[in-house]
Amino acid sequence: MIKFLFKGLIRDRSRSLFPLIVVVLGVMLTVFLYSWMEGTENEMISSNAFFDTGHVKIMSRAYAEEIDQIPNDLAYIGVDALLNDLRAKHPEMIWTSRIRFGGLLDIPDEKNETRAQGPVAGLAIDLFSRESPERDILNLEDAMVRGEFPENPGEILISDLFAKRLGVSPGETATLISTTMYGSFATYNFKVTGTIRFGVSAMDRGAMIADVSDVQFALDMHDAAGEILGFLADYVYRDESAGEIARDFNAEYEDPEDAFSPVMLSLRQQSGLADMLDMYDYFSGVLLAIFVSVMSLVLWNAGLMGSLRRYGEIGLRLAIGEDKGHVYRSMIIESLIIGFVGSLIGTGIGVAFSYYLQVKGIDISSMMKNASMLISDVIRAKVTPFSYVIGFIPGLLATFVGTTISGIGIYKRQTSQLAKELES
């Protein structure tokens, strides 16, 4: 019977073409919108994790209380021993120490007098160790714009936009003016070997990347670091796993009586990200629900219209003696066939568009020039397993409900009256 009905739909395009097109378009838009919202949230989480929070972050309790001020005078001392301990107890995690610092970057002229100067947001990472994950985490190789990657102590990278503003080129000397861990005045000469562009406006405005050992020496932070970041091995944040690791660590190391004891926070516990992500999930869920509901109504109406336009055909079938139940069931099966085929095609097209934007993305840098949020200038879609499923909700359910309701209206009417009204 299904084969017979399927052939009928193919041969009679008036019964299938319009409903099929509506289903395809509705499902395609549903899949694309869902993947787009998933990609936006993923970019937000990834950017914050890689550049700031990690999946988990370890600091001294005192540092954590004033983290927005980047208080390196409250940095944790004994970083090397703690890193070794963490790598032994949690080999499934990737651990790295970082120092965030601020100051002025001074560019001297040929007389060693100030030629240009600007505020810098510094990030000290492990640049030179072979086992260092930082090149991959920050995607430094692809971020290079001009010059070469640092190979020796005392060499740094700065953002390309910042370099152009200061008029500095790779190979020139730059002097960092800042304060030590103990509050003393500090100056240190670095060689700019290259410029970078992360694609995150908050970083590209004035970033400086240096090796952590150089900054420890320059800021008098021997065996100290402001932060130790931990990442799950596949670099995909999972709140349950990160939260469990943080709870176990704090139960072992945290000492409420010692302001310099280490404390671990998960990504959601930092920078107000829990509220931000919860709010995003809520609004995106509401938006998606409204969109799916609207598309369901559109497809429902398409099903109703398709069935109502077939009153004459149905009246004739009833007049020649076809059972009402059989007519009703055949209409429902036809709607499910159209819904399934349309959902299949619409999901394929929607996923294809989403994959394209997952690779290419859309550049929104013009909207992010003054943004302080750590979010990529290129927003991408993200195809998840649910992307292959969500389109079938409006595609199948709406066409089924529409046909079911319209079919009941025909099913309850008298055969003779229906035939007379439709002049069958």
FIROMAR-930012 format. One record per atom (N, C-alpha, C): x, y, z; residue in one letter. Coordinates in steps of 0.1 Angstrom, whole numbers, plus 5000, padded with zeros to 4 digits. Last residue first. Layout:
% FIROMAR-930012
XYZA...
% end
This chain:
% FIROMAR-930012
480651574926S481451464921S480651364914S480051814937E479651784923E480451674917E480451864963L481651874955L481351844940L477951824973E478551954975E479751974965E477551544967K476651644961K477351784961K479451424982A479551404968A478751514961A478551495008L479851535003L479951534988L476051365008Q476151505010Q477451565004Q476951095006S476051154996S476051304996S478551065029T479051035016T478251105005T478651295056Q477951195049Q478451185034Q481651345075R480551385067R479951275060R483951265089K482651265096K481451305088K486051295071Y485651155076Y484251155082Y486551565069I485951495058I485351355062I487551615095G486451695089G485751625078G489751445096I488551415105I487351495100I491551565079G490951435075G489751405083G492351785093S491551805081S490851675076S493851645113I492651735116I491751755104I495751505099T494851435108T493551515110T497151695085T496351605077T495351535086T498351825108G497551895098G496651805090G499851615119V498751675127V497751755117V501651565099F500851455104F499551515111F503051805096T502251755084T501251645089T504151825122A503151925117A502351875105A505851595124L504751615133L503651705128L507751615103L506851505104L505651535112L508851875106G508651815093G507651705093G509251945133P508252015126P507851935113P511151715137I510151745146I508951825139I513151695118F512051605117F510951635126F515051885126G514251915115G513051825113G516551745146I515651855150I514651885139I518451565136V517151515141V516151625142V520851665129Y520251575120Y518851525124Y521551815151S521251885139S520551795129S522351635170F520951675170F520551755158F525051605164P524151495161P522751535161P525951935151T525951835161T525051725157T527652185135V526752075133V526951975144V527752525140K528252395145K527252285143K528852825124A527752735128A528452605134A530753105136R530552985128R529352905133R532053425134I531053335140I530753225131I534853585140V534253505129V533353405136V535953705162D535353795152D534653715140D535153525192S535853535179S535153635170S535353685224I534553605214I535153635200I535553815252L536453725244L535653635235L534354155253M534154005255M535153925246M534654415247S535554365257S535454215259S534454575215A533954475225A535054435234A535054755196N535154805209N534654705220N534654595173K535854675174K536054725188K532654425164M533354385177M534554475179M531554475140M530654495152M531454475165M533554405123S533154545123S532254575135S533754135126S534754215132S534354365133S532353925117I531554025124I532554125131I532253695091D533153795098D532253905104D531153375093I530853505089I531653605098I532553045081G532053145091G531653275085G533752825069K533952955065K533653065075K532952595084V534252605079V534652745076V530352645091Q531252595102Q532652605097Q529152715067L529452815077L530352775089L529052445057Y529852555050Y530152665059Y527452325076Y528852285074Y529652385067Y525052455070S525652475083S527152425083S524452375044F524752515047F525452535060F524152095051A525252145041A525552285043A522052105068V523352055073V524452105064V520052185050G520352265062G521752235067G520051975031I520352115027I520752195039I519251765049G520451755041G520951895036G516851855058T517951835068T519251825060T515351855034G515551985041G516751975051G515251575028I515951675019I516251805026I513951485051L515251425047L515951525038L511651625051S512551645062S513951595059S510451525027G510851665028G511751695040G510151255035V511051295023V511451435024V508451295057F509751225058F510651265047F506151435046G506951485057G508351425059G505351245026I505751385023I506651445033I504751035044I505751015033I506251155029I502751155060L504051105066L505151085056L500751195041S501351305047S502751275054S500250925034E500751015024E501451135030E499150845058I500350785053I501050865043I496851005059I497851015069I499150955064I495450905036M495851045037M496951065047M495050635044S495850665033S496350805032S493250675065R494550625068R495550645057R490950775051Y491650855062Y493050805064Y490350555035V490750685029V491550775039V489850365054H490950345045H491350475038H487550475066G488750445074G490050435065G485750465045K486150595051K487450575058K486150255016D485950265031D486550395036D484750334985E485950314993E485650335008E482550384969G482450274978G483750244986G482350594953I482450464946I482650354955I482250804971A481050774964A481150634957A484850814981L483750764990L482550724982L486050904958R486550784964R485450724973R484751154956L484651054945L485050914950L485651284979G484251264977G484051154966G488451304973I487951214984I486451184983I488351474951E488951344949E488451244960E487251704964G486651634952G487051494950G489051764984Y487751724987Y487051654976Y491651854982R491351724976R489951674980R492052084995R491952094980R491651964974R492251995020L491052055017L490852065001L494951895020S493751805022S492451865017S496452125016G496552015007G495351915008G495652275038M495352325025M495352205015M496752115059L495352145058L494852185044L499452125052G498851995053G497252015052G499852405056A500152345043A499452205042A499352425083N498452485073N498652425059N501652285092W500252235095W499252295085W503652445083L503552315077L502152255080L503052665100V503152685085V502952545078V503352545125L502052605121L501952625105L506052485124S505052375126S503652425121S507152735124M507352645112M506352535112M506352815149V505952885138V506052805125V507852625165S506352635165S505752705153S510452685158V509952555154V508452555155V510552945169F510752925154F510152795150F510052905196I509152985188I509252955173I512352745201A510952685203A509952765195A514352925196L514252805188L512852745189L513853115216L513853155202L513653035193L514252955239V512953015236V512753055221V516952885235G515952785236G514552835233G518153135236S518253055224S517152945223S517453205262F516953285251F517053205238F518852995277Y517453025279Y516853095267Y521453015268D520752885266D519252915267D522053275277Y522153245263Y521353115260Y521753235305M520953335298M520853305283M523853055309D522453015312D521453105305D526053215301L525753095293L524253045296L525953415320M525953445306M525453325298M526153285344D524953355342D524853385327D528753165340A527553085343A526253155340A530553375336L530153295324L528953205327L531753555353G530253565351G529753475340G534353475355S534053595346S532553605344S533753135364Q534653255362Q534053355353Q532452905365Q532552975378Q533353105376Q532652775341R531352845344R531452925357R535252665343L534952775334L533752845337L536052605378S535752565364S535352685356S538752675399L537452715395L537252655381L540752595427M540452565413M538952605410M543252735448V541852705446V541552685431V546052715470P545452715457P543952675457P546652965496S546452825492S545752825478S546853215505F547753185493F547653035490F545353245527A544953315516A545753285503A544452995548D545553035541D545153105528D542052905558E542852985567E544053045560E540952735539P540352865541P541152965550P542652565516D542752595531D542152735533D542552315492E542052445496E542152455512E543352055484Y544352155486Y543852285493Y541151865484E542551825488E543451945492E538951995476A538851915488A540251875493A539852105452N539652195463N539452115476N539951865436F541151945439F540952035451F537251785435D538251695441D539551775445D536152005422R535651975436R536751885442R537452005397A537552115406A537152085420A536451755387I537951775389I538151895399I533751825385E534151715393E535651725397E533752035366G533252055380G533751945389G534651895343A535452005349A535052035363A532451715339S533851665341S534751775348S530351895336E530251795346E531651745350E531052055314D530852115327D530952015338D533352025290R532151945296R532051985311R534852155262Y534452175276Y533252095279Y537352005244V535952035244V535452045258V539951915242Y539752065242Y538252095241Y540551665247D540051685234D539651835232D541351675275A542251625264A541851665250A540551975292L540251835288L540951795276L542952185307F542052165295F541852015294F543852435331G543752295327G542652275316G546252675341L545052645333L545052495330L547152875367I547452745360I546152695354I548253205372E547253115369E547852985363E550453365380G549153405384G548153295383G553353205393A552453235382A551153275387A556753135402A555353185406A554653215393A559453095401D558652985404D557153025408D559953445405H560553315404H559653205410H559253705395M558253605399M558853465399M560153955385D560653905398D559653805404D559554035360L558654075371L558954015384L561553905345A561354055344A560554105355A561253635352F562553705355F562253855355F558753585342Q559053555356Q560353635360Q559053645316V558253735324V558453715339V560753435308D561153575306D560353665315D559053215313S560253225321S560853375320S556953245295V556653265309V557953285317V557453455266D557653325273D557553345288D554653655254A556053635258A556153495265A552653855236I552853715240I554353705242I550354115239M551854085238M551953945243M547754315224A548254195230A549754175229A545754505217G547054545223G547654425231G543654425201R543854565203R545254595209R543354155201D544054215190D544354365191D541654085222M543154045222M543954125212M539254175214A539654215228A541154185229A538854055189S539154205190S539654245204S540253785176V539453825188V539753965191V542053715158G540653715153G539753735165G544753725163F543953605169F542553605163F547553795147R546153835147R545353715151R550953905153I549853805152I548553875152I554353955144T553054005148T552053895145T557753895156G556653875147G555353945152G559753965173T560153885162T559053865152T560954215193V559754175186V560154095173V562754165222K562854175207K561554125201K562754355252F562454235244F562654265229F563854475283N563954485268N563654355262N562154595311Y562754485305Y562754495289Y561554735343T561654755328T562454635323T559554805371A560354705363A560354755349A559254905405F559254945391F560054845383F557654675429S558754765424S558554795409S555854495438G555454625437G556454725432G556454225436Y556554295450Y556354445449Y556354155410M555454085420M555454155433M556954475394T557254345398T556154285407T555354655367T555754645381T556054495384T556554795336S555554745344S555954745359S557454825304I557454905316I556254855325I559354675279L558154665288L558354745301L560554785249T560754785263T559454775271T561654645219A560554705226A560854685241A563454645188T563354625202T562254705209T562654475157E562954595165E562854555180E561854245144G563254275145G563654385153G558854365129P559654255134P561154285133P558254715136S558254605127S559054495133S555954975148V557154885151V557054765141V553955165151G554955175140G556155095142G551855145168L553155195173L554155215163L549955045150R549655165157R550955225163R551154805142K550954915132K550655045139K551054665166A552354695160A552254815150A548254645170F549054715179F550454755174F547754475148L547054605149L547854695158L549254245155D549554325143D548954465143D550354195188S549354195179S549654285167S553654045192I552654145196I551554145185I555953825207L555053855196L554053965201L559453815216I558053825219I557253845206I562453705232E561753735220E560253725223E563753615255G563753755252G563053805239G565153305242P564653395253P564753535249P564153215208N565153235219N564553315230N562153205190E562953085191E563953085203E559053325179P560153335188P560853195190P558353315144F557953275157F559153285166F558653615123E558853475127E558453445141E556753845102G557853795110G557953655113G553153865104R554453915099R555553855108R551153685113V550853775102V552153815096V550053395130M551153475125M550753555113M547953215135A547753355138A548853455134A548852965130D547953025120D547753175123D550552935152E551052925139E550152995129E548852965175L549753065172L550353055157L546552865188N546652855174N547652965168N546352835215L546252965210L546352975195L546752555216I545652615223I545352755217I549152515201D547852455196D546752525203D550952645217R550852675203R549552625197R550652525242E550152655240E550052695225E551552285252P550352285243P549952415238P554952175253S554052285256S552852275247S556952005248E555651945252E554652045255E559052165242R558552085232R557152025235R559052505253S559052365257S558452285246S558552775245F559752705240F559752555243F556452915257L556652925243L557652815237L554152925280D555352845277D555452835262D553253275284I552953135282I554253055280I551953575294A553153495294A552753345294A550453845280L550153705283L551453625282L549554195284G550554085282G550053945287G548454455270A547854345278A548754225275A549754785270V549854645265V549154555275V549655125259P549355025269P549254885263P552555265241G551055225243G550855125253G554655475222Q554355405235Q552855375236Q557455575203A556055545204A555855465217A560055665210R559455695196R557955675197R562155755235T560855705232T560355755218T565555695226E564555775233E563155725227E567655575213N567155515225N566155605233N568155685190K568855755201K568455695214K566455555172E567955535171E568755595182E563755505196D564255535183D565755505183D561755245213P562855355212P563255385198P558655195225I559455165213I560455275212I557155035253D557855155248D558755115236D554254945266L555254895257L555855015250L553154935300L553355005288L554454945279L550954685314G552054785315G552054865302G549954365328G549754495321G550954585322G549654015326F550254135332F549854255323F549253675334R548753785328R549253915334R550953385330I550953505338I550353615329I550353025333R550353155326R550453275335R550952675328S550952795337S550952925328S548952395320T549952495316T549852615325T547852065312W548052165322W549152265317W545351855302I546451925297I546652045306I544251535317M544151675315M545451735309M544851285323E543951295312E543751445308E546451285345P547151275332P546151295320P546251385373H545251395363H545951395349H548451325389K547151285393K546051295383K550651425373A550651285378A549251235382A549951685369R550151595357R550251445361R549851785395L548651775387L548751685375L552551765402D551551695410D550251675401D553751945384N554151805384N553151715391N552452185393L552252125379L552551985378L553552205418L552052185417L551752135403L556152255412A555852135420A554352105418A555952505398D556552385392D556152255399D554852685416V554052645404V554652515398V555352835439G555552685439G554852625427G552953075445I554353045445I554452895446I550453265428Y550753145436Y552253105434Y550153625433A550353505425A550653385434A549753875443L549053765450L549153635443L550854045426D551454035439D550853925447D549254035404N550353935404N551153935417N546054075400P546954105411P548154005412P544054155380I545254085377I546354115388I541554255387Q542654345387Q543954285383Q539954025386D539754135376D540854235376D540653885410I541153845397I540953945386I540453885437E540654015430E541153995416E540053625445E539153725450E539253865443E542253495434A540853465428A539853575433A544353575450Y544353615436Y542853605430Y543653445474A543653585474A543653645459A543853175466R542553225470R542553375470R545753135436S545753145450S544353205454S544352925410M544953045415M545053035430M543552735382I544052735396I544752865398I540752655362K541852745364K542252735379K539452455335V539552485349V540752575351V539552525309H538352445313H538252445329H540552875307G540752735306G539452655309G540053155307T539553075318T540152925319T541553275284D541353335297D541153225308D541753165258F542453295261F542453335276F540252925259F541652935253F542453055258F537752995270A538552895276A540052905271A536753205254N537053235268N537953125274N536553055229S537453175230S537753215245S534752845236S536152825232S537052945234S532352985243I533052905253I534452875249I531853125218M531953195231M532753115241M531652915200E532753015199E532953085211E529352775211N530652715211N531852805209N527452975206E527752935219E529052865220E527452965178T527753095185T528153065199T526752695172G528052745168G528452875176G524152695181E525152605187E526552655184E523052875163M523052905177M524052825184M523452725139W523952855140W524052895155W521852505143S523352485141S524052625143S519252625143Y519752545155Y521352535155Y519152735118L519052815130L519652745142L519252495102F520352605101F520352695113F516952355109V518252295111V519352405111V515052545101T515052495115T516452445118T515452565073L515652685082L515752645097L514852305065M516152365063M516452475072M512152285073V513152195079V514552255077V510952475055G510852485069G511852405077G511752375029L512152505034L512052515049L510452115030V511952125028V512452265033V507752185033V508452105043V509952125042V507352325009V507152395022V507852315033V507752124990I508652244990I508552315004I505651944997L507051894998L508052024999L503352084991P503652045005P505052005007P503852114962F503752224971F504052194986F503951834954L505051924951L504952044961L501751664958S502951644966S503951764965S499451704943R499251654956R500551654965R500451774919S499651874925S499351824940S501851554909R502651664915R501751764923R501351244906D500451354908D501151464916D503551074907R502851094894R501951214895R504251074934I505251104924I504551144911I501950984946L502451114950L503451164939L501750724936G500750824933G501250964936G504050604947K503950624933K502950724929K503150604974F504350674970F504350704955F500950424973L500750574976L501950654972L502350194967F501250244958F501050384960F503950164989K504550174976K503550234966K501950125008I502850245009I503550274996I500849885000M500050005000M500950135000M
% end
